[in-house]
Amino acid sequence: MGIYEELVERGLIAQVTNEEEIREMINNGKATFYIGFDCTADSLHVGHFMALCLMKRLQMAGNKPIALIGDGTTLIGDPSGRTDMRQMLDEKAIKHNAECFKRQMERFIDFSDNKAMMLYNSEWLKPLNYIELLRDVGACFSVNNMLRAECYKQRMEKGLSFLEFNYMIMQSYDFYYMFQHYGCNMQFGGNDQWSNMLGGTELIRRKTGKDAHAMTITLLLNSEGKKMGKTASGAVWLDPNKTSPFDFYQYWRNVDDADVLKCIRMLTFLPLEEINKMNDWEGAQLNDAKEILAYELTKLVHGEEEAAKAKEASRALFAGKGSSENMPTTELTNDDLGGGSIGIIPLMVKCGLCASNGEARRLIQQGGVSVNDEKITSIDTTYGLEQFTGEGLVIRKGKKVFHRAVLV
């Protein structure tokens, strides 16, 4: 089985421009392909995780990845999948975010000995002359076709800025520039990027008379990928300072039963023969599958040692085994217990489990909070010094979010 056939069997491929040519190229290691990452935050998140895993798979098969850091396109903002305009970032923040991305990507992609490239599109976008760009590139785009693109259609009712309207041209120019200067012959992205990607292949065809290729990957968990990386508390980040290895593990440990095998196929590097043996698993076996998924992905992102710690901490919660010492922890001081005790509401806010006292109050009143396996029924519950002895208090928010509070 070639790498293309494996990607198909893993359920990763959604659309391609020319399947036969793409199959031949990536099966024979002839693809120099890029995936773009706009620098809108100081960490990659789970939504980028599939793209990084795909780049790793293709590189292992002999193809050459280009990780394109969109420090230039971030100045404009991608309207795809958005109902409102993205927050505008200054160049200093974008540069910082790009450096954070670089460190995280190096865990997945081997950049040594020219096996992969990391490029920054500000290199060619910032020197562009506006009038020259309009004449040279703008003439290749039909406004009618652009307005039919899904990424723009969903914004038309609320208003699409002219700034964002240029994003498709900028992304297309990225592909054209890398095709000309770096031998990039293929681009990958999520389904929501399809219109932008086709713009790039068409620009190359019109400007050079040559063909380039595009392939979209299936976005995980649902067709639009909107659930990817989202929890009640926000995004799931790859930076351990933003999402701890334990919380990362728990995110995957708690995927829906219907999604667990799909996630294992798409994201882990376990052999398909091993995964196919799980097809008939049900009931308690699906919990075993979730442990496999969570461990394999936490190992990829945070390393084997952190994955083992997260697994042990998770079992302490779900199976009564091991220790809770590896779960996310907030350290309190005597000042936090100013009167000798702390109420459950300020405790939850202090631990970052709720953003406000009101949110904590509502959650308790709805029966969504437990401490040391006892459901909290009163918003006036307090905890004194003596109750923080040993491993401290284990707070559970809902069914899936656990946090430990200790006194130091």
Phi, psi and chi 1 to 4 in degrees:
 res  aa     phi    psi   chi1   chi2   chi3   chi4
   1 MET       -  127.1 -179.6 -172.4  -63.7      -
   2 GLY   -77.7  169.7      -      -      -      -
   3 ILE   -63.9  -34.3 -176.7   62.0      -      -
   4 TYR   -63.7  -46.4 -176.4   85.6      -      -
   5 GLU   -62.6  -35.1  -71.6   74.8   20.1      -
   6 GLU   -66.5  -40.6 -179.3  178.4  -16.7      -
   7 LEU   -61.8  -39.6  -64.8  179.4      -      -
   8 VAL   -63.1  -47.4  170.5      -      -      -
   9 GLU   -65.7  -30.2 -172.1  165.0  -19.9      -
  10 ARG   -78.5   -4.6  -73.0 -176.7 -179.0  -87.7
  11 GLY    79.0   25.7      -      -      -      -
  12 LEU   -90.7  -27.4  -74.7  165.0      -      -
  13 ILE   -92.7  129.6  -62.7  176.9      -      -
  14 ALA  -105.1  -53.6      -      -      -      -
  15 GLN  -142.0  148.0  -59.0  179.5   82.3      -
  16 VAL  -139.2  157.5  -62.2      -      -      -
  17 THR   -85.0  -34.4   51.0      -      -      -
  18 ASN  -151.6   96.8 -173.2  -45.7      -      -
  19 GLU   -62.0  -42.3 -173.7  172.6   42.5      -
  20 GLU   -64.6  -43.7  -71.3  -54.6  -46.8      -
  21 GLU   -67.5  -41.7  -73.4 -170.6   31.1      -
  22 ILE   -64.4  -42.6  -73.0  177.1      -      -
  23 ARG   -57.9  -46.7  176.1 -172.2  -73.9  112.3
  24 GLU   -64.8  -39.5 -168.1  -85.9  -25.6      -
  25 MET   -67.8  -50.4  -70.9  171.0   68.9      -
  26 ILE   -79.0  -28.2   68.6  172.4      -      -
  27 ASN   -67.9  -24.9  -81.3   -9.9      -      -
  28 ASN  -107.7   15.0  -68.2  -74.6      -      -
  29 GLY    66.4   29.0      -      -      -      -
  30 LYS   -99.1    0.4  -63.3  178.1 -178.9  177.9
  31 ALA   -88.3  129.3      -      -      -      -
  32 THR  -110.2  105.5  -62.8      -      -      -
  33 PHE  -121.2  155.5   67.1   95.7      -      -
  34 TYR  -128.1  152.5   94.1   91.3      -      -
  35 ILE  -130.8  134.6  -61.5 -179.4      -      -
  36 GLY   -97.9  146.6      -      -      -      -
  37 PHE  -133.9  106.2  -58.4   82.7      -      -
  38 ASP   -75.6  144.2  -82.3   -4.6      -      -
  39 CYS   -92.7   62.4  -45.1      -      -      -
  40 THR   -87.5   -6.0   53.4      -      -      -
  41 ALA  -148.5  172.5      -      -      -      -
  42 ASP   -92.8   15.9   59.1   -0.2      -      -
  43 SER  -154.5  146.4  172.2      -      -      -
  44 LEU   -70.3  157.0  -62.7  166.8      -      -
  45 HIS  -126.9 -177.9   54.8   68.8      -      -
  46 VAL   -59.8  -28.2  171.1      -      -      -
  47 GLY   -62.5  -25.4      -      -      -      -
  48 HIS   -87.9  -13.1  -61.4  113.5      -      -
  49 PHE   -61.6  -42.1 -174.5   54.2      -      -
  50 MET   -62.6  -39.8  179.1 -178.7  -72.5      -
  51 ALA   -63.0  -41.9      -      -      -      -
  52 LEU   -64.6  -40.9  -66.2  171.7      -      -
  53 CYS   -64.4  -38.7  -70.2      -      -      -
  54 LEU   -63.9  -43.3  178.4   66.5      -      -
  55 MET   -61.2  -40.6  -64.7  174.3   87.5      -
  56 LYS   -63.3  -44.5 -177.4  178.9  177.6   72.2
  57 ARG   -60.2  -47.4  -70.7 -174.9 -156.4  -79.9
  58 LEU   -68.4  -36.0  -70.1  169.9      -      -
  59 GLN   -65.5  -39.9 -173.9  179.7   49.4      -
  60 MET   -61.9  -25.4  -69.7  168.2   64.0      -
  61 ALA   -90.5    8.1      -      -      -      -
  62 GLY    98.6    1.1      -      -      -      -
  63 ASN   -87.6  162.0  -61.7  -75.3      -      -
  64 LYS  -110.6  116.4 -174.6  173.8 -176.0  176.7
  65 PRO   -86.3  146.6    1.6   13.5      -      -
  66 ILE  -117.9  116.3  -62.9  175.0      -      -
  67 ALA   -89.6  107.8      -      -      -      -
  68 LEU   -93.8  112.7  178.9   62.9      -      -
  69 ILE   -84.4  116.0  -56.8  -64.5      -      -
  70 GLY   -84.6   56.6      -      -      -      -
  71 ASP   -70.4  -19.2   58.4  -23.6      -      -
  72 GLY   -86.4  -49.1      -      -      -      -
  73 THR   -67.7  -23.3   40.2      -      -      -
  74 THR   -63.7  -26.1  -56.3      -      -      -
  75 LEU   -66.7  -18.7  -68.4  167.1      -      -
  76 ILE  -100.1  -53.0  -63.9  173.9      -      -
  77 GLY   100.8  123.9      -      -      -      -
  78 ASP   -82.2  122.5 -177.2    3.1      -      -
  79 PRO   -79.2   -8.2   29.6  -34.7      -      -
  80 SER   -58.4  130.7  -58.1      -      -      -
  81 GLY    70.5   13.4      -      -      -      -
  82 ARG  -113.4  144.3  -57.2  -78.3  -60.9 -172.7
  83 THR  -101.5   -9.2   57.5      -      -      -
  84 ASP  -143.7  172.7   53.5    8.4      -      -
  85 MET   -75.6  141.6 -171.8  170.1  171.4      -
  86 ARG   -69.4  153.2  -67.6 -176.7 -174.4  -87.0
  87 GLN   -63.8  134.5  178.3 -175.0   -2.8      -
  88 MET   -80.3  128.5  -61.1  -67.9  -71.9      -
  89 LEU  -108.1  148.2  -60.4  175.9      -      -
  90 ASP   -84.2  168.8   60.0   32.3      -      -
  91 GLU   -66.9  -30.2  -66.7 -168.7   41.9      -
  92 LYS   -65.0  -44.8 -178.3  178.4  178.8 -178.7
  93 ALA   -65.5  -39.9      -      -      -      -
  94 ILE   -64.4  -41.9  -68.1  171.4      -      -
  95 LYS   -62.4  -42.4 -178.3  178.6  179.6 -179.0
  96 HIS   -61.8  -45.6  169.4   73.2      -      -
  97 ASN   -62.1  -39.5  -66.3  -12.2      -      -
  98 ALA   -62.9  -39.4      -      -      -      -
  99 GLU   -65.1  -38.3  -72.6  -59.5  -48.1      -
 100 CYS   -64.1  -42.1  -64.7      -      -      -
 101 PHE   -59.3  -44.8  -80.1   19.2      -      -
 102 LYS   -58.2  -45.5 -177.9  175.0 -175.0  -72.4
 103 ARG   -63.3  -38.0  -70.2 -167.4  -63.2  -90.3
 104 GLN   -73.6  -37.1  -67.8  173.2   -9.1      -
 105 MET   -64.8  -31.5  -73.4  178.4  179.7      -
 106 GLU   -66.3  -13.1  -72.8  171.0  -16.9      -
 107 ARG   -75.3  -20.7  -68.6 -169.8   63.3   90.2
 108 PHE  -109.0  -35.9  -66.0   83.4      -      -
 109 ILE  -115.4  136.7  -56.2  165.2      -      -
 110 ASP   -90.8  108.1 -179.6    4.6      -      -
 111 PHE   -93.8    3.8  -70.1   97.2      -      -
 112 SER   -74.9  154.5   66.4      -      -      -
 113 ASP    51.7   36.6  -57.8  -38.1      -      -
 114 ASN    60.4   26.0 -158.6   33.7      -      -
 115 LYS   -75.3  -18.4  -65.4  174.2 -174.7  171.7
 116 ALA  -156.2  162.6      -      -      -      -
 117 MET  -126.4  148.4  -71.0 -176.9  -78.0      -
 118 MET  -119.9  118.6 -178.0  172.5  -70.6      -
 119 LEU  -119.6  158.4  -57.9  176.4      -      -
 120 TYR  -122.6  120.1  -62.2   80.6      -      -
 121 ASN   -75.6   -7.1   64.0    8.5      -      -
 122 SER   -64.0  -22.3   62.5      -      -      -
 123 GLU   -56.6  -39.3  171.8 -165.8  -28.8      -
 124 TRP  -111.7  -17.7   52.9   82.7      -      -
 125 LEU   -80.9  -41.7  -67.8 -178.8      -      -
 126 LYS   -65.7  -34.8  -68.5 -175.2   73.7  173.9
 127 PRO   -77.0   -4.4  -17.0   31.7      -      -
 128 LEU   -62.3  139.3  -73.6  172.7      -      -
 129 ASN   -89.5  127.5  176.7  -75.3      -      -
 130 TYR   -58.9  -47.8 -175.1   61.3      -      -
 131 ILE   -65.6  -41.4  -66.4  177.1      -      -
 132 GLU   -62.6  -40.3  -71.6  179.3    3.5      -
 133 LEU   -62.7  -44.4  177.4   69.3      -      -
 134 LEU   -59.2  -43.3  -70.6  177.7      -      -
 135 ARG   -73.5  -40.7  -70.2  174.8   59.1   86.2
 136 ASP   -83.0  -40.4 -171.9   41.6      -      -
 137 VAL  -110.1  -43.2  177.6      -      -      -
 138 GLY   -57.6  -32.8      -      -      -      -
 139 ALA   -65.8  -16.1      -      -      -      -
 140 CYS   -86.9   -3.1  -62.2      -      -      -
 141 PHE  -114.6  133.5  -72.9   80.8      -      -
 142 SER   -92.2  123.1  160.4      -      -      -
 143 VAL   -61.3  -37.8  170.8      -      -      -
 144 ASN   -59.2  -45.2  -69.5  -13.6      -      -
 145 ASN   -66.1  -38.8  -70.5  -20.7      -      -
 146 MET   -63.0  -41.0  -67.3  172.6   72.9      -
 147 LEU   -69.1  -21.5  -69.2  176.7      -      -
 148 ARG   -81.2  -13.1  -77.1 -166.1  -71.2  -92.0
 149 ALA   -65.4  138.3      -      -      -      -
 150 GLU   -59.4  -36.4 -163.4   60.7   37.7      -
 151 CYS   -64.1  -24.7   60.9      -      -      -
 152 TYR   -96.4  -35.7  -68.7  143.4      -      -
 153 LYS   -56.1  -42.4  -77.8  169.5   58.8  178.5
 154 GLN   -72.6  -11.1   62.1 -172.1   14.1      -
 155 ARG   -99.7  -11.4  -71.5  -67.6  -53.9  -79.4
 156 MET   -63.5  -35.6  -67.4  -57.9  -68.9      -
 157 GLU   -67.7  -41.9  -71.1 -173.9   12.2      -
 158 LYS   -85.3  -16.8  -72.6 -162.0  170.6 -176.8
 159 GLY   113.3  125.7      -      -      -      -
 160 LEU  -114.9  120.6  175.0   71.3      -      -
 161 SER   -72.5  153.2   71.7      -      -      -
 162 PHE   -63.9  -31.4 -178.7   71.7      -      -
 163 LEU   -56.4  -51.8  177.9   71.0      -      -
 164 GLU   -68.0  -29.9  -64.2  170.8  -72.6      -
 165 PHE   -60.5  -25.3 -168.9   62.1      -      -
 166 ASN   -79.4   -8.9  -76.3  -88.2      -      -
 167 TYR   -60.8  -41.7 -169.2   90.0      -      -
 168 MET   -60.2  -39.2 -179.2 -175.6  -69.0      -
 169 ILE   -66.0  -41.5  -64.4  175.7      -      -
 170 MET   -64.2  -45.1  -64.7  -65.5   97.3      -
 171 GLN   -65.2  -39.5 -178.5  171.5  -28.2      -
 172 SER   -63.4  -39.8  -60.4      -      -      -
 173 TYR   -65.1  -35.4 -172.9   80.4      -      -
 174 ASP   -53.1  -51.3  -77.4  -15.7      -      -
 175 PHE   -63.5  -43.9 -167.5   19.1      -      -
 176 TYR   -60.0  -45.3  168.7   63.7      -      -
 177 TYR   -64.6  -44.7 -172.6   92.1      -      -
 178 MET   -70.5  -31.3  -71.6 -175.0  -70.9      -
 179 PHE   -60.7  -43.1 -179.3   87.8      -      -
 180 GLN   -74.8  -37.9  -68.3  -73.2   79.1      -
 181 HIS  -107.5  -20.0  -66.0   84.6      -      -
 182 TYR  -128.4    7.5  -65.5   99.1      -      -
 183 GLY    67.9   23.6      -      -      -      -
 184 CYS   -74.4  121.1 -178.6      -      -      -
 185 ASN  -118.4    6.4   52.4   27.6      -      -
 186 MET  -154.9  144.6 -164.5  176.4  -63.7      -
 187 GLN  -128.0  146.6   57.7 -179.6  -32.0      -
 188 PHE  -123.8  152.7  -72.8   78.8      -      -
 189 GLY  -174.9 -179.7      -      -      -      -
 190 GLY   -80.0  167.4      -      -      -      -
 191 ASN   -57.0  -32.0  -91.5  -24.8      -      -
 192 ASP   -68.7  -11.1   60.2  -21.9      -      -
 193 GLN   -97.7    0.5  -67.5  -70.3  -48.0      -
 194 TRP   -56.1  -44.9 -172.6 -123.3      -      -
 195 SER   -62.3  -44.6  -61.6      -      -      -
 196 ASN   -62.3  -38.9  -68.2  -17.6      -      -
 197 MET   -68.3  -40.8  -66.7  164.0   69.2      -
 198 LEU   -64.1  -33.5  -70.1 -179.3      -      -
 199 GLY   -59.5  -39.0      -      -      -      -
 200 GLY   -67.6  -43.9      -      -      -      -
 201 THR   -65.4  -37.4   59.0      -      -      -
 202 GLU   -69.4  -38.4  178.3   62.0   13.1      -
 203 LEU   -62.5  -43.3  177.9   61.1      -      -
 204 ILE   -62.2  -43.7  -70.5  170.6      -      -
 205 ARG   -61.5  -43.8 -172.6 -169.5   64.8   78.5
 206 ARG   -72.5  -33.6  -66.4 -172.7   62.4  170.0
 207 LYS   -85.5  -27.7  -63.1  -66.1  -67.2 -179.3
 208 THR  -121.8  -16.6   69.5      -      -      -
 209 GLY    76.4    7.8      -      -      -      -
 210 LYS  -109.8  162.9  -60.6  176.0 -177.8  178.3
 211 ASP  -100.0  140.7  -71.2  -31.4      -      -
 212 ALA  -127.2  170.7      -      -      -      -
 213 HIS  -128.3  155.1  -58.3  -76.4      -      -
 214 ALA  -136.0  144.6      -      -      -      -
 215 MET  -142.6  131.7  179.3 -169.6  -61.0      -
 216 THR  -104.7  146.4   64.6      -      -      -
 217 ILE   -99.7  149.9   55.9  176.6      -      -
 218 THR   -67.8  127.7  -57.3      -      -      -
 219 LEU   -79.4  137.5  -69.4  167.6      -      -
 220 LEU   -73.9  145.5 -166.6   58.4      -      -
 221 LEU    80.8  -32.1  -60.9 -176.3      -      -
 222 ASN  -158.9  172.8   66.4   16.5      -      -
 223 SER   -64.1  -27.2   60.1      -      -      -
 224 GLU  -101.0   -4.8  -62.9  178.3   -3.8      -
 225 GLY    71.3   13.9      -      -      -      -
 226 LYS   -71.9  -22.4  -68.4  179.0  179.6  177.0
 227 LYS   -84.0  -13.5  -73.9  168.2   59.8 -179.6
 228 MET   -62.1  120.4  172.5   58.9  104.5      -
 229 GLY    77.0   11.4      -      -      -      -
 230 LYS  -108.0  134.4  -63.8  -65.9 -177.1 -178.2
 231 THR  -130.0  179.0   68.4      -      -      -
 232 ALA   -60.8  -25.9      -      -      -      -
 233 SER  -100.4    5.9   58.2      -      -      -
 234 GLY   120.8 -156.5      -      -      -      -
 235 ALA   -76.5  156.5      -      -      -      -
 236 VAL  -100.7  113.4  176.2      -      -      -
 237 TRP   -97.9  159.1  -55.8   96.5      -      -
 238 LEU   -86.1  -16.5  -55.8 -168.1      -      -
 239 ASP   -75.7  121.3 -176.9  -17.5      -      -
 240 PRO   -64.8  -18.4   22.4  -32.3      -      -
 241 ASN   -79.2  -16.7  -64.6  -46.3      -      -
 242 LYS  -102.9  -37.5  -65.4  169.4   75.9   72.5
 243 THR  -132.6  114.4  -62.5      -      -      -
 244 SER   -64.7  155.6   70.6      -      -      -
 245 PRO   -53.7  -35.4  -29.1   36.6      -      -
 246 PHE   -64.3  -47.3  174.4   83.0      -      -
 247 ASP   -65.4  -36.2  -77.4  -23.3      -      -
 248 PHE   -61.9  -46.7 -172.8   85.0      -      -
 249 TYR   -59.2  -46.0 -177.8   98.6      -      -
 250 GLN   -63.6  -34.8  -74.1  -62.5  101.6      -
 251 TYR   -57.0  -46.7  173.4   75.4      -      -
 252 TRP   -78.5  -29.9  -63.3  108.4      -      -
 253 ARG   -65.0  -21.9  174.3   63.0  179.5   78.4
 254 ASN  -110.3   19.4  -68.8  -54.7      -      -
 255 VAL   -64.9  158.1  -61.1      -      -      -
 256 ASP   -62.3  148.9  -67.5  -19.6      -      -
 257 ASP   -53.9  -38.8  -71.9   -3.9      -      -
 258 ALA   -69.8  -17.6      -      -      -      -
 259 ASP  -103.0  -13.3  -69.5  -38.1      -      -
 260 VAL   -63.5  -45.5   59.9      -      -      -
 261 LEU   -69.8  -34.5  -70.2 -177.4      -      -
 262 LYS   -61.5  -42.5  178.9  165.8   62.9  176.2
 263 CYS   -65.6  -40.5  -68.1      -      -      -
 264 ILE   -61.8  -42.3  -71.2  175.3      -      -
 265 ARG   -64.9  -45.2  -79.5 -165.0  178.4   86.8
 266 MET   -74.4  -36.4  -72.3 -178.6  168.7      -
 267 LEU  -111.6  -28.8  -65.3  174.3      -      -
 268 THR   -85.7  166.0   75.9      -      -      -
 269 PHE  -105.8   20.2  -73.4   79.1      -      -
 270 LEU   -66.5  145.7  -64.2  174.4      -      -
 271 PRO   -61.1  143.9  -19.6   31.0      -      -
 272 LEU   -60.2  -33.8  -77.4  167.9      -      -
 273 GLU   -60.4  -39.3  -64.2   81.1    2.8      -
 274 GLU   -69.6  -40.3 -176.9  177.2  -22.6      -
 275 ILE   -67.4  -40.5  -62.3  170.7      -      -
 276 ASN   -62.2  -24.7  -70.2  -23.1      -      -
 277 LYS   -68.2  -16.4  -67.1  176.5 -177.3  177.0
 278 MET   -89.0   -3.3  -56.2  177.9 -168.0      -
 279 ASN   -55.7  -33.7  -75.5  -18.9      -      -
 280 ASP   -95.8    6.6  -62.1  -35.1      -      -
 281 TRP   -68.0  142.0  -74.7   14.5      -      -
 282 GLU  -152.6  169.7   55.5 -174.0   24.0      -
 283 GLY    60.5 -129.6      -      -      -      -
 284 ALA   -62.6  -27.0      -      -      -      -
 285 GLN   -64.8  -29.3  -72.3  178.7  -54.6      -
 286 LEU   -67.1  -30.3  -73.2  177.6      -      -
 287 ASN   -66.1  -37.0  -71.4  -32.0      -      -
 288 ASP   -62.5  -41.3  -65.6  -23.5      -      -
 289 ALA   -63.3  -38.7      -      -      -      -
 290 LYS   -65.9  -37.4  -68.2  177.3 -175.4 -178.4
 291 GLU   -63.7  -41.8  -86.5 -158.0  -11.1      -
 292 ILE   -61.4  -47.4  -68.1  169.8      -      -
 293 LEU   -58.6  -52.0  171.7   68.4      -      -
 294 ALA   -62.4  -42.5      -      -      -      -
 295 TYR   -65.6  -46.7  178.6   80.2      -      -
 296 GLU   -62.7  -41.0  -69.5  -65.5  -34.7      -
 297 LEU   -76.5  -36.4  -60.3 -169.4      -      -
 298 THR   -65.7  -35.7  -53.2      -      -      -
 299 LYS   -63.7  -40.9 -178.2  172.4   67.2  172.5
 300 LEU   -61.6  -42.8  -91.7  174.5      -      -
 301 VAL   -87.1  -40.8  174.9      -      -      -
 302 HIS  -117.6   -3.9  -61.6  -63.9      -      -
 303 GLY    96.4  161.0      -      -      -      -
 304 GLU   -65.2  -38.8 -165.9  164.1    1.2      -
 305 GLU   -63.8  -46.3 -178.1  178.5   -9.0      -
 306 GLU   -67.0  -34.9  -69.7  -62.4  -26.7      -
 307 ALA   -63.7  -41.6      -      -      -      -
 308 ALA   -64.7  -41.5      -      -      -      -
 309 LYS   -62.9  -43.9  -71.1  179.5 -178.7  178.1
 310 ALA   -64.6  -39.6      -      -      -      -
 311 LYS   -62.5  -43.9 -177.6  177.0 -179.1  178.1
 312 GLU   -63.8  -43.9  179.0 -174.6   -4.5      -
 313 ALA   -64.9  -38.2      -      -      -      -
 314 SER   -65.1  -41.4 -179.8      -      -      -
 315 ARG   -66.0  -29.9  -75.7 -174.5  169.2 -178.3
 316 ALA   -62.1  -31.4      -      -      -      -
 317 LEU   -85.8  -41.6  -61.8  170.1      -      -
 318 PHE   -95.5  -24.1  -72.2  103.9      -      -
 319 ALA  -128.6    6.2      -      -      -      -
 320 GLY    68.9   24.1      -      -      -      -
 321 LYS  -114.3  155.7  -56.3  173.1 -176.4  176.4
 322 GLY    74.6 -153.4      -      -      -      -
 323 SER  -129.9  155.4  165.9      -      -      -
 324 SER   -92.1    9.5   61.8      -      -      -
 325 GLU   -65.8  -19.8   65.7 -178.6   31.0      -
 326 ASN   -95.1    0.5  -65.7  -48.4      -      -
 327 MET   -79.3  159.7   77.8  172.9   60.0      -
 328 PRO   -53.3  135.8  -24.0   32.6      -      -
 329 THR  -133.6  138.9  -61.6      -      -      -
 330 THR  -112.6  129.9  -65.1      -      -      -
 331 GLU   -95.2  123.8  -65.3 -178.2  -17.1      -
 332 LEU  -101.0  154.3  -53.6  178.6      -      -
 333 THR  -115.4  173.3   66.2      -      -      -
 334 ASN   -60.3  -28.3  -73.4  -30.8      -      -
 335 ASP   -63.2  -33.5  -70.5  -19.1      -      -
 336 ASP   -68.1  -26.0  -65.4  -49.6      -      -
 337 LEU  -105.2   55.3  -79.5   68.5      -      -
 338 GLY   -52.8  -39.4      -      -      -      -
 339 GLY   -99.8   19.5      -      -      -      -
 340 GLY    91.1   -2.3      -      -      -      -
 341 SER  -156.5  168.2   64.0      -      -      -
 342 ILE  -136.2  136.9 -174.9  170.9      -      -
 343 GLY   -76.0  156.7      -      -      -      -
 344 ILE   -62.0  -34.8 -177.7   61.4      -      -
 345 ILE   -67.6  -54.6  -70.4  176.4      -      -
 346 PRO   -63.2  -28.4   17.5  -29.1      -      -
 347 LEU   -63.9  -43.6  177.6   60.8      -      -
 348 MET   -66.8  -37.2  -67.0 -169.7   67.0      -
 349 VAL   -67.9  -42.7  174.1      -      -      -
 350 LYS   -59.7  -37.7  178.0   71.3  176.6  178.6
 351 CYS   -81.3   -2.2  -68.9      -      -      -
 352 GLY    76.6   15.3      -      -      -      -
 353 LEU   -81.7  -20.9  -67.3  169.3      -      -
 354 CYS  -140.1  148.9  -68.6      -      -      -
 355 ALA   -83.3  -18.2      -      -      -      -
 356 SER  -152.2  163.9   65.9      -      -      -
 357 ASN   -60.6  -39.1  -71.0  -12.9      -      -
 358 GLY   -62.7  -42.1      -      -      -      -
 359 GLU   -63.5  -42.3 -179.2 -175.0  -18.2      -
 360 ALA   -63.8  -42.3      -      -      -      -
 361 ARG   -60.4  -46.3 -175.0  179.9  -62.8  107.8
 362 ARG   -62.6  -41.5  -73.3 -170.5  -63.7  -86.9
 363 LEU   -63.6  -41.0 -167.6   62.7      -      -
 364 ILE   -65.9  -44.4  -67.1  166.4      -      -
 365 GLN   -64.4  -25.7  -68.9  169.9  -21.6      -
 366 GLN   -86.9    1.1  -66.9  164.8    1.8      -
 367 GLY    78.7   25.5      -      -      -      -
 368 GLY  -100.9   14.6      -      -      -      -
 369 VAL  -130.6  133.0  178.4      -      -      -
 370 SER  -130.4  148.2  -62.9      -      -      -
 371 VAL  -128.1  124.6  174.7      -      -      -
 372 ASN    48.7   46.8  -70.0   -9.5      -      -
 373 ASP    68.9   12.3  -70.2  -29.7      -      -
 374 GLU  -112.6  124.2  -68.7 -173.4    9.7      -
 375 LYS   -66.8  136.7 -178.6  174.7  -73.3 -171.5
 376 ILE   -87.1  122.4  -56.1  -57.4      -      -
 377 THR  -108.1  -11.8   57.6      -      -      -
 378 SER  -126.1  135.6  170.4      -      -      -
 379 ILE   -73.6   -9.5   60.0  173.2      -      -
 380 ASP   -94.7    5.7  -62.4  -41.0      -      -
 381 THR   -59.7  135.5  -59.1      -      -      -
 382 THR  -128.7  161.7   60.3      -      -      -
 383 TYR  -132.7  127.8  -62.3   93.7      -      -
 384 GLY   -96.1  178.6      -      -      -      -
 385 LEU   -53.6  -43.2  -68.0  170.1      -      -
 386 GLU   -65.9  -21.5   69.8  -77.8   -4.0      -
 387 GLN   -83.5   -4.7  -69.7  165.6  -69.7      -
 388 PHE   -99.7    9.7  -74.4   91.7      -      -
 389 THR   -71.5  163.8   57.5      -      -      -
 390 GLY    68.9 -128.2      -      -      -      -
 391 GLU   -86.8    5.4  -66.5 -169.3   -9.1      -
 392 GLY    82.6 -158.9      -      -      -      -
 393 LEU  -102.9  131.8  -59.2  177.7      -      -
 394 VAL  -101.8  114.4  176.0      -      -      -
 395 ILE  -101.1  131.8  -52.7  165.2      -      -
 396 ARG  -115.0  125.3 -174.9  176.2   69.8 -173.4
 397 LYS  -105.0  116.4  173.6 -175.1  172.9 -177.8
 398 GLY    65.9 -144.6      -      -      -      -
 399 LYS   -99.6  -17.2  -65.8 -178.6  178.8 -180.0
 400 LYS  -123.4  -13.2  -58.9  179.0  179.4 -179.6
 401 VAL  -104.7  120.2  178.4      -      -      -
 402 PHE  -119.3  146.0  -66.7   84.7      -      -
 403 HIS  -152.3  144.5 -161.4   94.1      -      -
 404 ARG  -112.0  138.4 -172.1  164.6   64.9  113.6
 405 ALA  -117.1  126.0      -      -      -      -
 406 VAL  -125.9  158.3  -61.8      -      -      -
 407 LEU  -106.2  128.7 -168.7   63.0      -      -
 408 VAL  -117.8      -  -64.8      -      -      -
